[in-house]
């Protein structure tokens, strides 16, 4: 009997570690979920081997100080359309105009300003602070007098829950290997070029080398997963970064380019999918191959199984994770998001 119970506990722990959690937005017929995976291993080193971008000098990417959450999938047309409908019903319409290829296709043809306004709506519609500052329709930098001002990033308010991934956050979620502490050259957990497919979820595949029509794959059929469990960071649709081309978020000008990563379904070579490739466009650019995903902070919480309460099941998750000293996930009992499971997490 003891062996059977131990096996059941170990099975439960494995299940927790593999689960991605979704946040809900909107209401009624406008409800939609965004699924997130936890990007742990805070304070990891940057990629000094293959990370130099092709557009902005010898800067290396991937080091992120905090644990955070990354959208498992790209934002879809359906999510944008429901946010448009809900915001209009609430009297403050977003008016974003994505591509019209299908509800589960990634929201293409969106410019950077539309993207960050969608992110702002994710925040305000759930009671959080706007991530990005606008005066009317004009994008501005956060100022020292503003609550949540961060002198190291004048674009993002530090009090916001949801945000557009930075160059480093995007890079880490795509290419970092939490097992070895190194990096892969492709976002499929491999140094080999992903096999080109039109759609699917097979390991080490990506949606590239495809004709313009019928367009990218559905966001949940966009190829193999990264080591952290994100899909489509290689191919399908190029993803906007929060970060400026020159990596310093200090200009609100419409002429200042923002970064793009990952390549799209239309790329006829694999070059754009490699980790050392980074492109950019001006923020009003809304090319058909431009889309995005969102990221989120990981809030302190002891609801390890994400069922809305804290009970014996959560205590069991903490107990099973007790003693992990690096890379622990929320599901393993890491309530304070520092990568370890200890007495501090039990106190929370």
Beta strands, then each sheet from edge to edge (+ up, - down):
strand 1: 21-25
strand 2: 32-39
strand 3: 68-71
strand 4: 133-135
strand 5: 138-140
strand 6: 162-164
strand 7: 195-196
strand 8: 205-206
strand 9: 238-244
strand 10: 257-261
strand 11: 279-282
strand 12: 290-291
strand 13: 294-297
sheet 1: 1+ 2- 3+ 13- 6+
sheet 2: 4+ 5-
sheet 3: 7+ 8+
sheet 4: 11+ 10- 9+ 12+
end
